[in-house]
Amino acid sequence: MRILVMTKLYVGNLPFTVTEEHLRTLFAAHGTVEKISLITDRDTGKPRGFAFVELAHADAARAMQALNGTDFGGRQLKINEAQDRARGDSRRY
């Protein structure tokens, strides 16, 4: 039995018009997208300009290398491996 290790990528500097479908299409060229979390403002519901995308580890590495710094909707993407927030971190996302 083969266990796939998933990697969560932070995708920043997104255009505020981006949708989950846009992200799925962008990342699908590099592997199977398991999950997308497009972060929105709690009060307004509007996108905050960043998301998290989960892919298999090897796919995530390829996607990060291929897409980091590229232009997407007029903005330069910032992509890196997501870091877990420390417990007790009270910042609002």
PyMOL Python script that loads the backbone (N, CA, C, O; Angstrom):
from pymol import cmd

cmd.read_pdbstr("""\
ATOM      1  N   MET A   1       0.841  -1.174   0.000  1.00  0.00           N
ATOM      2  CA  MET A   1       0.000   0.000   0.000  1.00  0.00           C
ATOM      3  C   MET A   1       0.887   1.239   0.000  1.00  0.00           C
ATOM      4  O   MET A   1       1.838   1.332   0.776  1.00  0.00           O
ATOM      5  N   ARG A   2       0.569   2.186  -0.874  1.00  0.00           N
ATOM      6  CA  ARG A   2       1.354   3.414  -1.002  1.00  0.00           C
ATOM      7  C   ARG A   2       0.591   4.564  -0.347  1.00  0.00           C
ATOM      8  O   ARG A   2      -0.582   4.795  -0.641  1.00  0.00           O
ATOM      9  N   ILE A   3       1.266   5.269   0.531  1.00  0.00           N
ATOM     10  CA  ILE A   3       0.649   6.402   1.209  1.00  0.00           C
ATOM     11  C   ILE A   3       1.176   7.684   0.574  1.00  0.00           C
ATOM     12  O   ILE A   3       2.386   7.895   0.486  1.00  0.00           O
ATOM     13  N   LEU A   4       0.253   8.534   0.135  1.00  0.00           N
ATOM     14  CA  LEU A   4       0.654   9.816  -0.437  1.00  0.00           C
ATOM     15  C   LEU A   4       0.818  10.851   0.667  1.00  0.00           C
ATOM     16  O   LEU A   4      -0.057  11.020   1.516  1.00  0.00           O
ATOM     17  N   VAL A   5       1.937  11.528   0.641  1.00  0.00           N
ATOM     18  CA  VAL A   5       2.178  12.615   1.586  1.00  0.00           C
ATOM     19  C   VAL A   5       1.721  13.906   0.917  1.00  0.00           C
ATOM     20  O   VAL A   5       2.164  14.237  -0.183  1.00  0.00           O
ATOM     21  N   MET A   6       0.835  14.626   1.587  1.00  0.00           N
ATOM     22  CA  MET A   6       0.317  15.866   1.038  1.00  0.00           C
ATOM     23  C   MET A   6       1.117  17.056   1.543  1.00  0.00           C
ATOM     24  O   MET A   6       1.615  17.064   2.669  1.00  0.00           O
ATOM     25  N   THR A   7       1.226  18.043   0.693  1.00  0.00           N
ATOM     26  CA  THR A   7       1.898  19.281   1.063  1.00  0.00           C
ATOM     27  C   THR A   7       0.939  20.435   0.834  1.00  0.00           C
ATOM     28  O   THR A   7       0.288  20.527  -0.207  1.00  0.00           O
ATOM     29  N   LYS A   8       0.863  21.312   1.827  1.00  0.00           N
ATOM     30  CA  LYS A   8       0.007  22.489   1.715  1.00  0.00           C
ATOM     31  C   LYS A   8       0.877  23.672   1.315  1.00  0.00           C
ATOM     32  O   LYS A   8       1.865  23.987   1.979  1.00  0.00           O
ATOM     33  N   LEU A   9       0.495  24.326   0.215  1.00  0.00           N
ATOM     34  CA  LEU A   9       1.214  25.497  -0.257  1.00  0.00           C
ATOM     35  C   LEU A   9       0.459  26.768   0.083  1.00  0.00           C
ATOM     36  O   LEU A   9      -0.766  26.827  -0.030  1.00  0.00           O
ATOM     37  N   TYR A  10       1.196  27.780   0.496  1.00  0.00           N
ATOM     38  CA  TYR A  10       0.661  29.126   0.665  1.00  0.00           C
ATOM     39  C   TYR A  10       0.806  29.807  -0.694  1.00  0.00           C
ATOM     40  O   TYR A  10       1.890  29.808  -1.277  1.00  0.00           O
ATOM     41  N   VAL A  11      -0.276  30.380  -1.193  1.00  0.00           N
ATOM     42  CA  VAL A  11      -0.265  31.085  -2.480  1.00  0.00           C
ATOM     43  C   VAL A  11      -0.689  32.520  -2.193  1.00  0.00           C
ATOM     44  O   VAL A  11      -1.854  32.783  -1.893  1.00  0.00           O
ATOM     45  N   GLY A  12       0.255  33.439  -2.285  1.00  0.00           N
ATOM     46  CA  GLY A  12      -0.010  34.826  -1.941  1.00  0.00           C
ATOM     47  C   GLY A  12       0.064  35.767  -3.122  1.00  0.00           C
ATOM     48  O   GLY A  12       0.507  35.397  -4.210  1.00  0.00           O
ATOM     49  N   ASN A  13      -0.377  36.984  -2.891  1.00  0.00           N
ATOM     50  CA  ASN A  13      -0.415  38.059  -3.878  1.00  0.00           C
ATOM     51  C   ASN A  13      -1.372  37.732  -5.023  1.00  0.00           C
ATOM     52  O   ASN A  13      -1.121  38.068  -6.181  1.00  0.00           O
ATOM     53  N   LEU A  14      -2.467  37.073  -4.672  1.00  0.00           N
ATOM     54  CA  LEU A  14      -3.476  36.724  -5.677  1.00  0.00           C
ATOM     55  C   LEU A  14      -4.325  37.946  -6.019  1.00  0.00           C
ATOM     56  O   LEU A  14      -4.546  38.813  -5.173  1.00  0.00           O
ATOM     57  N   PRO A  15      -4.804  38.009  -7.278  1.00  0.00           N
ATOM     58  CA  PRO A  15      -5.764  39.069  -7.593  1.00  0.00           C
ATOM     59  C   PRO A  15      -7.038  38.846  -6.764  1.00  0.00           C
ATOM     60  O   PRO A  15      -7.405  37.705  -6.481  1.00  0.00           O
ATOM     61  N   PHE A  16      -7.695  39.917  -6.384  1.00  0.00           N
ATOM     62  CA  PHE A  16      -8.877  39.800  -5.524  1.00  0.00           C
ATOM     63  C   PHE A  16     -10.086  39.225  -6.269  1.00  0.00           C
ATOM     64  O   PHE A  16     -11.127  38.974  -5.662  1.00  0.00           O
ATOM     65  N   THR A  17      -9.950  39.019  -7.568  1.00  0.00           N
ATOM     66  CA  THR A  17     -11.031  38.439  -8.374  1.00  0.00           C
ATOM     67  C   THR A  17     -10.873  36.931  -8.560  1.00  0.00           C
ATOM     68  O   THR A  17     -11.701  36.301  -9.218  1.00  0.00           O
ATOM     69  N   VAL A  18      -9.826  36.350  -7.990  1.00  0.00           N
ATOM     70  CA  VAL A  18      -9.548  34.933  -8.204  1.00  0.00           C
ATOM     71  C   VAL A  18     -10.649  34.061  -7.596  1.00  0.00           C
ATOM     72  O   VAL A  18     -11.254  34.412  -6.582  1.00  0.00           O
ATOM     73  N   THR A  19     -10.894  32.913  -8.242  1.00  0.00           N
ATOM     74  CA  THR A  19     -11.853  31.934  -7.734  1.00  0.00           C
ATOM     75  C   THR A  19     -11.124  30.612  -7.498  1.00  0.00           C
ATOM     76  O   THR A  19      -9.997  30.422  -7.956  1.00  0.00           O
ATOM     77  N   GLU A  20     -11.781  29.705  -6.782  1.00  0.00           N
ATOM     78  CA  GLU A  20     -11.196  28.376  -6.583  1.00  0.00           C
ATOM     79  C   GLU A  20     -10.949  27.695  -7.925  1.00  0.00           C
ATOM     80  O   GLU A  20      -9.943  27.008  -8.098  1.00  0.00           O
ATOM     81  N   GLU A  21     -11.860  27.881  -8.870  1.00  0.00           N
ATOM     82  CA  GLU A  21     -11.706  27.259 -10.186  1.00  0.00           C
ATOM     83  C   GLU A  21     -10.462  27.774 -10.902  1.00  0.00           C
ATOM     84  O   GLU A  21      -9.749  26.999 -11.539  1.00  0.00           O
ATOM     85  N   HIS A  22     -10.194  29.087 -10.802  1.00  0.00           N
ATOM     86  CA  HIS A  22      -8.965  29.642 -11.390  1.00  0.00           C
ATOM     87  C   HIS A  22      -7.735  28.947 -10.810  1.00  0.00           C
ATOM     88  O   HIS A  22      -6.827  28.555 -11.544  1.00  0.00           O
ATOM     89  N   LEU A  23      -7.717  28.799  -9.487  1.00  0.00           N
ATOM     90  CA  LEU A  23      -6.578  28.162  -8.828  1.00  0.00           C
ATOM     91  C   LEU A  23      -6.458  26.697  -9.205  1.00  0.00           C
ATOM     92  O   LEU A  23      -5.359  26.200  -9.450  1.00  0.00           O
ATOM     93  N   ARG A  24      -7.591  26.004  -9.251  1.00  0.00           N
ATOM     94  CA  ARG A  24      -7.567  24.583  -9.625  1.00  0.00           C
ATOM     95  C   ARG A  24      -6.980  24.414 -11.025  1.00  0.00           C
ATOM     96  O   ARG A  24      -6.163  23.522 -11.256  1.00  0.00           O
ATOM     97  N   THR A  25      -7.394  25.262 -11.949  1.00  0.00           N
ATOM     98  CA  THR A  25      -6.880  25.194 -13.326  1.00  0.00           C
ATOM     99  C   THR A  25      -5.380  25.486 -13.354  1.00  0.00           C
ATOM    100  O   THR A  25      -4.628  24.795 -14.040  1.00  0.00           O
ATOM    101  N   LEU A  26      -4.945  26.500 -12.617  1.00  0.00           N
ATOM    102  CA  LEU A  26      -3.537  26.885 -12.581  1.00  0.00           C
ATOM    103  C   LEU A  26      -2.666  25.745 -12.056  1.00  0.00           C
ATOM    104  O   LEU A  26      -1.627  25.435 -12.639  1.00  0.00           O
ATOM    105  N   PHE A  27      -3.087  25.125 -10.955  1.00  0.00           N
ATOM    106  CA  PHE A  27      -2.270  24.099 -10.311  1.00  0.00           C
ATOM    107  C   PHE A  27      -2.438  22.711 -10.931  1.00  0.00           C
ATOM    108  O   PHE A  27      -1.560  21.863 -10.771  1.00  0.00           O
ATOM    109  N   ALA A  28      -3.534  22.462 -11.628  1.00  0.00           N
ATOM    110  CA  ALA A  28      -3.787  21.141 -12.221  1.00  0.00           C
ATOM    111  C   ALA A  28      -2.725  20.758 -13.244  1.00  0.00           C
ATOM    112  O   ALA A  28      -2.506  19.573 -13.494  1.00  0.00           O
ATOM    113  N   ALA A  29      -2.068  21.742 -13.833  1.00  0.00           N
ATOM    114  CA  ALA A  29      -1.010  21.448 -14.806  1.00  0.00           C
ATOM    115  C   ALA A  29       0.197  20.787 -14.132  1.00  0.00           C
ATOM    116  O   ALA A  29       1.069  20.241 -14.808  1.00  0.00           O
ATOM    117  N   HIS A  30       0.243  20.840 -12.811  1.00  0.00           N
ATOM    118  CA  HIS A  30       1.397  20.317 -12.080  1.00  0.00           C
ATOM    119  C   HIS A  30       1.067  19.115 -11.216  1.00  0.00           C
ATOM    120  O   HIS A  30       1.954  18.563 -10.566  1.00  0.00           O
ATOM    121  N   GLY A  31      -0.194  18.698 -11.196  1.00  0.00           N
ATOM    122  CA  GLY A  31      -0.580  17.525 -10.420  1.00  0.00           C
ATOM    123  C   GLY A  31      -2.037  17.600 -10.013  1.00  0.00           C
ATOM    124  O   GLY A  31      -2.761  18.518 -10.398  1.00  0.00           O
ATOM    125  N   THR A  32      -2.455  16.623  -9.232  1.00  0.00           N
ATOM    126  CA  THR A  32      -3.834  16.554  -8.776  1.00  0.00           C
ATOM    127  C   THR A  32      -4.016  17.432  -7.547  1.00  0.00           C
ATOM    128  O   THR A  32      -3.357  17.237  -6.526  1.00  0.00           O
ATOM    129  N   VAL A  33      -4.910  18.392  -7.658  1.00  0.00           N
ATOM    130  CA  VAL A  33      -5.200  19.284  -6.542  1.00  0.00           C
ATOM    131  C   VAL A  33      -6.171  18.575  -5.604  1.00  0.00           C
ATOM    132  O   VAL A  33      -7.266  18.184  -6.010  1.00  0.00           O
ATOM    133  N   GLU A  34      -5.759  18.412  -4.345  1.00  0.00           N
ATOM    134  CA  GLU A  34      -6.593  17.729  -3.369  1.00  0.00           C
ATOM    135  C   GLU A  34      -7.563  18.677  -2.678  1.00  0.00           C
ATOM    136  O   GLU A  34      -8.711  18.317  -2.420  1.00  0.00           O
ATOM    137  N   LYS A  35      -7.099  19.893  -2.377  1.00  0.00           N
ATOM    138  CA  LYS A  35      -7.935  20.826  -1.634  1.00  0.00           C
ATOM    139  C   LYS A  35      -7.470  22.252  -1.898  1.00  0.00           C
ATOM    140  O   LYS A  35      -6.276  22.516  -2.038  1.00  0.00           O
ATOM    141  N   ILE A  36      -8.437  23.165  -1.963  1.00  0.00           N
ATOM    142  CA  ILE A  36      -8.145  24.591  -2.091  1.00  0.00           C
ATOM    143  C   ILE A  36      -8.914  25.324  -1.004  1.00  0.00           C
ATOM    144  O   ILE A  36     -10.107  25.094  -0.808  1.00  0.00           O
ATOM    145  N   SER A  37      -8.222  26.204  -0.303  1.00  0.00           N
ATOM    146  CA  SER A  37      -8.858  27.060   0.691  1.00  0.00           C
ATOM    147  C   SER A  37      -8.561  28.506   0.299  1.00  0.00           C
ATOM    148  O   SER A  37      -7.464  29.013   0.536  1.00  0.00           O
ATOM    149  N   LEU A  38      -9.542  29.154  -0.297  1.00  0.00           N
ATOM    150  CA  LEU A  38      -9.419  30.553  -0.681  1.00  0.00           C
ATOM    151  C   LEU A  38      -9.853  31.389   0.518  1.00  0.00           C
ATOM    152  O   LEU A  38     -11.010  31.324   0.933  1.00  0.00           O
ATOM    153  N   ILE A  39      -8.945  32.162   1.069  1.00  0.00           N
ATOM    154  CA  ILE A  39      -9.201  32.873   2.321  1.00  0.00           C
ATOM    155  C   ILE A  39      -9.969  34.168   2.061  1.00  0.00           C
ATOM    156  O   ILE A  39      -9.600  34.975   1.207  1.00  0.00           O
ATOM    157  N   THR A  40     -11.045  34.338   2.821  1.00  0.00           N
ATOM    158  CA  THR A  40     -11.884  35.531   2.674  1.00  0.00           C
ATOM    159  C   THR A  40     -11.967  36.278   3.998  1.00  0.00           C
ATOM    160  O   THR A  40     -11.743  35.707   5.065  1.00  0.00           O
ATOM    161  N   ASP A  41     -12.289  37.543   3.913  1.00  0.00           N
ATOM    162  CA  ASP A  41     -12.477  38.372   5.095  1.00  0.00           C
ATOM    163  C   ASP A  41     -13.725  37.902   5.839  1.00  0.00           C
ATOM    164  O   ASP A  41     -14.772  37.693   5.225  1.00  0.00           O
ATOM    165  N   ARG A  42     -13.620  37.736   7.139  1.00  0.00           N
ATOM    166  CA  ARG A  42     -14.765  37.243   7.924  1.00  0.00           C
ATOM    167  C   ARG A  42     -15.945  38.200   7.899  1.00  0.00           C
ATOM    168  O   ARG A  42     -17.098  37.768   7.914  1.00  0.00           O
ATOM    169  N   ASP A  43     -15.664  39.498   7.860  1.00  0.00           N
ATOM    170  CA  ASP A  43     -16.732  40.499   7.919  1.00  0.00           C
ATOM    171  C   ASP A  43     -17.375  40.781   6.562  1.00  0.00           C
ATOM    172  O   ASP A  43     -18.595  40.904   6.458  1.00  0.00           O
ATOM    173  N   THR A  44     -16.536  40.882   5.513  1.00  0.00           N
ATOM    174  CA  THR A  44     -17.074  41.268   4.197  1.00  0.00           C
ATOM    175  C   THR A  44     -17.292  40.093   3.254  1.00  0.00           C
ATOM    176  O   THR A  44     -18.072  40.196   2.308  1.00  0.00           O
ATOM    177  N   GLY A  45     -16.606  38.972   3.503  1.00  0.00           N
ATOM    178  CA  GLY A  45     -16.712  37.828   2.608  1.00  0.00           C
ATOM    179  C   GLY A  45     -15.873  37.971   1.350  1.00  0.00           C
ATOM    180  O   GLY A  45     -15.882  37.084   0.496  1.00  0.00           O
ATOM    181  N   LYS A  46     -15.146  39.078   1.226  1.00  0.00           N
ATOM    182  CA  LYS A  46     -14.313  39.304   0.034  1.00  0.00           C
ATOM    183  C   LYS A  46     -12.970  38.598   0.189  1.00  0.00           C
ATOM    184  O   LYS A  46     -12.455  38.464   1.299  1.00  0.00           O
ATOM    185  N   PRO A  47     -12.400  38.143  -0.944  1.00  0.00           N
ATOM    186  CA  PRO A  47     -11.097  37.477  -0.892  1.00  0.00           C
ATOM    187  C   PRO A  47     -10.024  38.386  -0.289  1.00  0.00           C
ATOM    188  O   PRO A  47     -10.042  39.602  -0.479  1.00  0.00           O
ATOM    189  N   ARG A  48      -9.086  37.768   0.444  1.00  0.00           N
ATOM    190  CA  ARG A  48      -8.014  38.531   1.087  1.00  0.00           C
ATOM    191  C   ARG A  48      -6.726  38.509   0.282  1.00  0.00           C
ATOM    192  O   ARG A  48      -5.736  39.107   0.705  1.00  0.00           O
ATOM    193  N   GLY A  49      -6.707  37.841  -0.863  1.00  0.00           N
ATOM    194  CA  GLY A  49      -5.517  37.849  -1.711  1.00  0.00           C
ATOM    195  C   GLY A  49      -4.555  36.706  -1.474  1.00  0.00           C
ATOM    196  O   GLY A  49      -3.425  36.727  -1.961  1.00  0.00           O
ATOM    197  N   PHE A  50      -5.006  35.692  -0.717  1.00  0.00           N
ATOM    198  CA  PHE A  50      -4.161  34.517  -0.568  1.00  0.00           C
ATOM    199  C   PHE A  50      -5.017  33.271  -0.388  1.00  0.00           C
ATOM    200  O   PHE A  50      -6.205  33.343  -0.077  1.00  0.00           O
ATOM    201  N   ALA A  51      -4.365  32.118  -0.598  1.00  0.00           N
ATOM    202  CA  ALA A  51      -5.069  30.841  -0.519  1.00  0.00           C
ATOM    203  C   ALA A  51      -4.077  29.770  -0.095  1.00  0.00           C
ATOM    204  O   ALA A  51      -2.868  29.995  -0.047  1.00  0.00           O
ATOM    205  N   PHE A  52      -4.624  28.594   0.213  1.00  0.00           N
ATOM    206  CA  PHE A  52      -3.815  27.409   0.480  1.00  0.00           C
ATOM    207  C   PHE A  52      -4.253  26.335  -0.504  1.00  0.00           C
ATOM    208  O   PHE A  52      -5.446  26.115  -0.712  1.00  0.00           O
ATOM    209  N   VAL A  53      -3.273  25.670  -1.106  1.00  0.00           N
ATOM    210  CA  VAL A  53      -3.548  24.621  -2.085  1.00  0.00           C
ATOM    211  C   VAL A  53      -2.796  23.374  -1.640  1.00  0.00           C
ATOM    212  O   VAL A  53      -1.597  23.428  -1.366  1.00  0.00           O
ATOM    213  N   GLU A  54      -3.511  22.242  -1.568  1.00  0.00           N
ATOM    214  CA  GLU A  54      -2.886  20.983  -1.164  1.00  0.00           C
ATOM    215  C   GLU A  54      -2.734  20.054  -2.357  1.00  0.00           C
ATOM    216  O   GLU A  54      -3.682  19.813  -3.105  1.00  0.00           O
ATOM    217  N   LEU A  55      -1.513  19.536  -2.519  1.00  0.00           N
ATOM    218  CA  LEU A  55      -1.188  18.579  -3.572  1.00  0.00           C
ATOM    219  C   LEU A  55      -0.279  17.503  -2.975  1.00  0.00           C
ATOM    220  O   LEU A  55       0.246  17.659  -1.872  1.00  0.00           O
ATOM    221  N   ALA A  56      -0.103  16.405  -3.726  1.00  0.00           N
ATOM    222  CA  ALA A  56       0.873  15.403  -3.311  1.00  0.00           C
ATOM    223  C   ALA A  56       2.235  16.093  -3.246  1.00  0.00           C
ATOM    224  O   ALA A  56       2.488  17.043  -3.987  1.00  0.00           O
ATOM    225  N   HIS A  57       3.109  15.616  -2.361  1.00  0.00           N
ATOM    226  CA  HIS A  57       4.378  16.294  -2.087  1.00  0.00           C
ATOM    227  C   HIS A  57       5.190  16.588  -3.360  1.00  0.00           C
ATOM    228  O   HIS A  57       5.635  17.721  -3.549  1.00  0.00           O
ATOM    229  N   ALA A  58       5.389  15.596  -4.229  1.00  0.00           N
ATOM    230  CA  ALA A  58       6.189  15.803  -5.442  1.00  0.00           C
ATOM    231  C   ALA A  58       5.514  16.817  -6.379  1.00  0.00           C
ATOM    232  O   ALA A  58       6.190  17.639  -6.997  1.00  0.00           O
ATOM    233  N   ASP A  59       4.182  16.754  -6.480  1.00  0.00           N
ATOM    234  CA  ASP A  59       3.443  17.704  -7.316  1.00  0.00           C
ATOM    235  C   ASP A  59       3.570  19.119  -6.761  1.00  0.00           C
ATOM    236  O   ASP A  59       3.722  20.077  -7.519  1.00  0.00           O
ATOM    237  N   ALA A  60       3.509  19.249  -5.446  1.00  0.00           N
ATOM    238  CA  ALA A  60       3.608  20.560  -4.809  1.00  0.00           C
ATOM    239  C   ALA A  60       4.976  21.176  -5.069  1.00  0.00           C
ATOM    240  O   ALA A  60       5.079  22.374  -5.334  1.00  0.00           O
ATOM    241  N   ALA A  61       6.013  20.373  -4.996  1.00  0.00           N
ATOM    242  CA  ALA A  61       7.369  20.876  -5.247  1.00  0.00           C
ATOM    243  C   ALA A  61       7.489  21.383  -6.678  1.00  0.00           C
ATOM    244  O   ALA A  61       8.063  22.445  -6.918  1.00  0.00           O
ATOM    245  N   ARG A  62       6.947  20.622  -7.632  1.00  0.00           N
ATOM    246  CA  ARG A  62       6.973  21.048  -9.041  1.00  0.00           C
ATOM    247  C   ARG A  62       6.179  22.333  -9.239  1.00  0.00           C
ATOM    248  O   ARG A  62       6.639  23.252  -9.915  1.00  0.00           O
ATOM    249  N   ALA A  63       4.998  22.396  -8.655  1.00  0.00           N
ATOM    250  CA  ALA A  63       4.134  23.571  -8.809  1.00  0.00           C
ATOM    251  C   ALA A  63       4.798  24.807  -8.214  1.00  0.00           C
ATOM    252  O   ALA A  63       4.770  25.881  -8.815  1.00  0.00           O
ATOM    253  N   MET A  64       5.393  24.656  -7.040  1.00  0.00           N
ATOM    254  CA  MET A  64       6.040  25.785  -6.381  1.00  0.00           C
ATOM    255  C   MET A  64       7.188  26.313  -7.243  1.00  0.00           C
ATOM    256  O   MET A  64       7.335  27.523  -7.418  1.00  0.00           O
ATOM    257  N   GLN A  65       7.994  25.407  -7.775  1.00  0.00           N
ATOM    258  CA  GLN A  65       9.133  25.805  -8.596  1.00  0.00           C
ATOM    259  C   GLN A  65       8.662  26.476  -9.887  1.00  0.00           C
ATOM    260  O   GLN A  65       9.250  27.467 -10.322  1.00  0.00           O
ATOM    261  N   ALA A  66       7.606  25.941 -10.498  1.00  0.00           N
ATOM    262  CA  ALA A  66       7.135  26.462 -11.783  1.00  0.00           C
ATOM    263  C   ALA A  66       6.366  27.777 -11.652  1.00  0.00           C
ATOM    264  O   ALA A  66       6.450  28.625 -12.541  1.00  0.00           O
ATOM    265  N   LEU A  67       5.618  27.963 -10.562  1.00  0.00           N
ATOM    266  CA  LEU A  67       4.684  29.085 -10.475  1.00  0.00           C
ATOM    267  C   LEU A  67       5.139  30.252  -9.605  1.00  0.00           C
ATOM    268  O   LEU A  67       4.667  31.373  -9.796  1.00  0.00           O
ATOM    269  N   ASN A  68       6.041  30.019  -8.659  1.00  0.00           N
ATOM    270  CA  ASN A  68       6.467  31.099  -7.776  1.00  0.00           C
ATOM    271  C   ASN A  68       7.104  32.221  -8.597  1.00  0.00           C
ATOM    272  O   ASN A  68       8.032  31.983  -9.371  1.00  0.00           O
ATOM    273  N   GLY A  69       6.600  33.439  -8.422  1.00  0.00           N
ATOM    274  CA  GLY A  69       7.142  34.592  -9.127  1.00  0.00           C
ATOM    275  C   GLY A  69       6.525  34.853 -10.487  1.00  0.00           C
ATOM    276  O   GLY A  69       6.839  35.857 -11.126  1.00  0.00           O
ATOM    277  N   THR A  70       5.647  33.960 -10.941  1.00  0.00           N
ATOM    278  CA  THR A  70       5.029  34.163 -12.252  1.00  0.00           C
ATOM    279  C   THR A  70       3.856  35.132 -12.146  1.00  0.00           C
ATOM    280  O   THR A  70       3.289  35.333 -11.072  1.00  0.00           O
ATOM    281  N   ASP A  71       3.505  35.725 -13.282  1.00  0.00           N
ATOM    282  CA  ASP A  71       2.394  36.666 -13.339  1.00  0.00           C
ATOM    283  C   ASP A  71       1.075  35.902 -13.410  1.00  0.00           C
ATOM    284  O   ASP A  71       0.917  34.990 -14.222  1.00  0.00           O
ATOM    285  N   PHE A  72       0.137  36.282 -12.557  1.00  0.00           N
ATOM    286  CA  PHE A  72      -1.197  35.685 -12.564  1.00  0.00           C
ATOM    287  C   PHE A  72      -2.190  36.812 -12.348  1.00  0.00           C
ATOM    288  O   PHE A  72      -2.268  37.373 -11.255  1.00  0.00           O
ATOM    289  N   GLY A  73      -2.938  37.142 -13.370  1.00  0.00           N
ATOM    290  CA  GLY A  73      -3.914  38.217 -13.273  1.00  0.00           C
ATOM    291  C   GLY A  73      -3.277  39.568 -12.978  1.00  0.00           C
ATOM    292  O   GLY A  73      -3.869  40.405 -12.296  1.00  0.00           O
ATOM    293  N   GLY A  74      -2.064  39.778 -13.497  1.00  0.00           N
ATOM    294  CA  GLY A  74      -1.387  41.047 -13.295  1.00  0.00           C
ATOM    295  C   GLY A  74      -0.627  41.167 -11.984  1.00  0.00           C
ATOM    296  O   GLY A  74      -0.123  42.240 -11.653  1.00  0.00           O
ATOM    297  N   ARG A  75      -0.543  40.071 -11.235  1.00  0.00           N
ATOM    298  CA  ARG A  75       0.183  40.101  -9.949  1.00  0.00           C
ATOM    299  C   ARG A  75       1.211  38.983  -9.927  1.00  0.00           C
ATOM    300  O   ARG A  75       0.985  37.915 -10.495  1.00  0.00           O
ATOM    301  N   GLN A  76       2.337  39.225  -9.272  1.00  0.00           N
ATOM    302  CA  GLN A  76       3.405  38.242  -9.186  1.00  0.00           C
ATOM    303  C   GLN A  76       3.136  37.304  -8.005  1.00  0.00           C
ATOM    304  O   GLN A  76       3.132  37.729  -6.849  1.00  0.00           O
ATOM    305  N   LEU A  77       2.910  36.015  -8.316  1.00  0.00           N
ATOM    306  CA  LEU A  77       2.577  35.035  -7.272  1.00  0.00           C
ATOM    307  C   LEU A  77       3.726  34.815  -6.303  1.00  0.00           C
ATOM    308  O   LEU A  77       4.895  34.813  -6.690  1.00  0.00           O
ATOM    309  N   LYS A  78       3.375  34.630  -5.045  1.00  0.00           N
ATOM    310  CA  LYS A  78       4.333  34.257  -4.005  1.00  0.00           C
ATOM    311  C   LYS A  78       3.871  32.908  -3.462  1.00  0.00           C
ATOM    312  O   LYS A  78       2.831  32.813  -2.811  1.00  0.00           O
ATOM    313  N   ILE A  79       4.649  31.874  -3.734  1.00  0.00           N
ATOM    314  CA  ILE A  79       4.256  30.522  -3.343  1.00  0.00           C
ATOM    315  C   ILE A  79       5.369  29.893  -2.521  1.00  0.00           C
ATOM    316  O   ILE A  79       6.535  29.898  -2.914  1.00  0.00           O
ATOM    317  N   ASN A  80       4.981  29.349  -1.363  1.00  0.00           N
ATOM    318  CA  ASN A  80       5.923  28.579  -0.561  1.00  0.00           C
ATOM    319  C   ASN A  80       5.144  27.557   0.253  1.00  0.00           C
ATOM    320  O   ASN A  80       3.914  27.571   0.297  1.00  0.00           O
ATOM    321  N   GLU A  81       5.899  26.671   0.898  1.00  0.00           N
ATOM    322  CA  GLU A  81       5.237  25.659   1.711  1.00  0.00           C
ATOM    323  C   GLU A  81       4.619  26.341   2.925  1.00  0.00           C
ATOM    324  O   GLU A  81       5.275  27.127   3.608  1.00  0.00           O
ATOM    325  N   ALA A  82       3.355  26.034   3.187  1.00  0.00           N
ATOM    326  CA  ALA A  82       2.640  26.659   4.303  1.00  0.00           C
ATOM    327  C   ALA A  82       3.251  26.216   5.623  1.00  0.00           C
ATOM    328  O   ALA A  82       3.656  25.065   5.784  1.00  0.00           O
ATOM    329  N   GLN A  83       3.310  27.149   6.560  1.00  0.00           N
ATOM    330  CA  GLN A  83       3.813  26.860   7.896  1.00  0.00           C
ATOM    331  C   GLN A  83       2.628  26.783   8.851  1.00  0.00           C
ATOM    332  O   GLN A  83       1.721  27.612   8.782  1.00  0.00           O
ATOM    333  N   ASP A  84       2.630  25.803   9.734  1.00  0.00           N
ATOM    334  CA  ASP A  84       1.559  25.698  10.729  1.00  0.00           C
ATOM    335  C   ASP A  84       1.646  26.887  11.676  1.00  0.00           C
ATOM    336  O   ASP A  84       2.734  27.280  12.098  1.00  0.00           O
ATOM    337  N   ARG A  85       0.494  27.452  12.003  1.00  0.00           N
ATOM    338  CA  ARG A  85       0.457  28.534  12.989  1.00  0.00           C
ATOM    339  C   ARG A  85       0.722  27.958  14.365  1.00  0.00           C
ATOM    340  O   ARG A  85       0.302  26.843  14.675  1.00  0.00           O
ATOM    341  N   ALA A  86       1.410  28.710  15.175  1.00  0.00           N
ATOM    342  CA  ALA A  86       1.688  28.272  16.550  1.00  0.00           C
ATOM    343  C   ALA A  86       0.382  28.239  17.336  1.00  0.00           C
ATOM    344  O   ALA A  86      -0.490  29.084  17.136  1.00  0.00           O
ATOM    345  N   ARG A  87       0.252  27.279  18.213  1.00  0.00           N
ATOM    346  CA  ARG A  87      -0.944  27.207  19.059  1.00  0.00           C
ATOM    347  C   ARG A  87      -1.040  28.470  19.895  1.00  0.00           C
ATOM    348  O   ARG A  87      -0.037  28.978  20.397  1.00  0.00           O
ATOM    349  N   GLY A  88      -2.266  28.971  20.037  1.00  0.00           N
ATOM    350  CA  GLY A  88      -2.467  30.174  20.821  1.00  0.00           C
ATOM    351  C   GLY A  88      -2.262  31.445  20.016  1.00  0.00           C
ATOM    352  O   GLY A  88      -2.414  32.544  20.548  1.00  0.00           O
ATOM    353  N   ASP A  89      -1.923  31.312  18.751  1.00  0.00           N
ATOM    354  CA  ASP A  89      -1.751  32.490  17.894  1.00  0.00           C
ATOM    355  C   ASP A  89      -3.119  33.097  17.670  1.00  0.00           C
ATOM    356  O   ASP A  89      -3.990  32.452  17.087  1.00  0.00           O
ATOM    357  N   SER A  90      -3.324  34.304  18.113  1.00  0.00           N
ATOM    358  CA  SER A  90      -4.657  34.895  18.080  1.00  0.00           C
ATOM    359  C   SER A  90      -4.879  35.817  16.881  1.00  0.00           C
ATOM    360  O   SER A  90      -5.922  36.463  16.786  1.00  0.00           O
ATOM    361  N   ARG A  91      -3.912  35.884  15.969  1.00  0.00           N
ATOM    362  CA  ARG A  91      -4.109  36.730  14.794  1.00  0.00           C
ATOM    363  C   ARG A  91      -5.303  36.238  13.986  1.00  0.00           C
ATOM    364  O   ARG A  91      -5.539  35.035  13.870  1.00  0.00           O
ATOM    365  N   ARG A  92      -6.038  37.170  13.439  1.00  0.00           N
ATOM    366  CA  ARG A  92      -7.207  36.795  12.628  1.00  0.00           C
ATOM    367  C   ARG A  92      -6.798  36.624  11.186  1.00  0.00           C
ATOM    368  O   ARG A  92      -6.068  37.450  10.638  1.00  0.00           O
ATOM    369  N   TYR A  93      -7.268  35.545  10.562  1.00  0.00           N
ATOM    370  CA  TYR A  93      -6.991  35.303   9.147  1.00  0.00           C
ATOM    371  C   TYR A  93      -8.250  35.298   8.372  1.00  0.00           C
ATOM    372  O   TYR A  93      -8.226  35.110   7.155  1.00  0.00           O
TER     373      TYR A  93
END
""", "prot")
cmd.dss("prot")
cmd.show_as("cartoon", "prot")
cmd.util.cbc("prot")
cmd.orient("prot")
